[in-house]
Amino acid sequence: MRNNLMLLMTMALALAGVTNAAVHKGEVELEFLGGIAMESSSEGSDQDAILSGETGADLDAWFLTGGISWFRTDNLQLGVSGFGSWMNGSETASIVPDPEDFPEVANVYDVNIDLMVYGIGGKAKWHFGTDKPLIPYIGIQGNWATADIDVDGEAAITVDGEVDPDSVTAISESDSASGILWGPIIGLRIELGETDELLIEYQYHLWAGSISDVLDNGHAIAIGLSHRLN
């Protein structure tokens, strides 16, 4: 996934030509972006946590987002947007039931985790050098997010590091969580025509609420298009 992120950024920058981008106060804009992300899941310490998706796994993700925004000044853009993201990963977790009484016994879980996360919220972006060929911007986003979580795999009991074959059982659990996705944004606008622009955007993801029990933080790169309506 890390190599995919670098390739996606390189391809996007290669599209940047010497153009004359410009944004102005009062413009209304539609934008659609898609990209890839690397999210870190929280690390569980007991059976209930692991079966809720707290595996400590690194999750690979695809996401799509779209919204509408307004330029309140030549620099400040405010908007509302919705998003959907599809994440998956795997991990092996081990739990010692009672380290003092049973230090040689552990429950081992080989689990796969799949999440579908979707939500709605808003963004604020500040643009620099709006009369330049390329327009960089920084911003922040905040979204209410809901996650559907599916965990499957196998659980077993080990004694002195050896798996008890009679203890192997299949895992199939579902859960849900909700909360806030927020974090900073860094991006670049590249003009494609009089009303259309290419957007290249990096996002740092932070999670709050019950969804933070499952998701910790993440990095994302997106490429998309914007279209000004006026």
Protein Blocks (a to p, Z undefined) as FASTA:
>chain_A
ZZmmmmmmmmmmmmpccddddddehiacdddddddddddddddfbfklmmnopnopacdd
ddddddddddfbfkbccddddddddddddddddddfblmlmmmbccdddddddddddddd
ddddddehklbfbdcdddddddddddddddeddddddeehiacfklpccddddddddddd
edddddddddfbfkbccdddddddddedjklmmpmbdcdddddddddfZZ
